[in-house]
Amino acid sequence: MKKKRNKLERKLDEYNHTMELVRTILPIAILVIQVIILMKVI
């Protein structure tokens, strides 16, 4: 028996792959920015 899911859960499910992509790219971008700042400081 399948449970009914609320609107929010269904909406988040639609954007699941996009959120995974953001979670992968964001740390890499932050790392690159940190390296650039470090190079300017030193």
Rosetta constraint file for C-alpha pairs under 8 A:
AtomPair CA 5 CA 9 HARMONIC 6.24 0.50
AtomPair CA 5 CA 10 HARMONIC 6.58 0.50
AtomPair CA 6 CA 10 HARMONIC 6.47 0.50
AtomPair CA 7 CA 11 HARMONIC 6.11 0.50
AtomPair CA 8 CA 12 HARMONIC 6.11 0.50
AtomPair CA 9 CA 13 HARMONIC 6.13 0.50
AtomPair CA 10 CA 14 HARMONIC 6.49 0.50
AtomPair CA 11 CA 15 HARMONIC 6.85 0.50
AtomPair CA 12 CA 16 HARMONIC 6.12 0.50
AtomPair CA 15 CA 19 HARMONIC 6.19 0.50
AtomPair CA 16 CA 20 HARMONIC 6.28 0.50
AtomPair CA 17 CA 21 HARMONIC 6.25 0.50
AtomPair CA 18 CA 22 HARMONIC 6.30 0.50
AtomPair CA 19 CA 23 HARMONIC 6.13 0.50
AtomPair CA 20 CA 24 HARMONIC 6.27 0.50
AtomPair CA 21 CA 25 HARMONIC 6.14 0.50
AtomPair CA 22 CA 26 HARMONIC 5.74 0.50
AtomPair CA 23 CA 27 HARMONIC 7.14 0.50
AtomPair CA 24 CA 28 HARMONIC 7.16 0.50
AtomPair CA 25 CA 29 HARMONIC 6.19 0.50
AtomPair CA 26 CA 30 HARMONIC 6.17 0.50
AtomPair CA 27 CA 31 HARMONIC 6.12 0.50
AtomPair CA 28 CA 32 HARMONIC 6.30 0.50
AtomPair CA 29 CA 33 HARMONIC 6.23 0.50
AtomPair CA 30 CA 34 HARMONIC 6.13 0.50
AtomPair CA 31 CA 35 HARMONIC 6.28 0.50
AtomPair CA 32 CA 36 HARMONIC 6.31 0.50
AtomPair CA 33 CA 37 HARMONIC 6.22 0.50
AtomPair CA 34 CA 38 HARMONIC 6.05 0.50
AtomPair CA 35 CA 39 HARMONIC 6.14 0.50
AtomPair CA 36 CA 40 HARMONIC 6.39 0.50
AtomPair CA 37 CA 41 HARMONIC 6.27 0.50
AtomPair CA 38 CA 42 HARMONIC 6.20 0.50
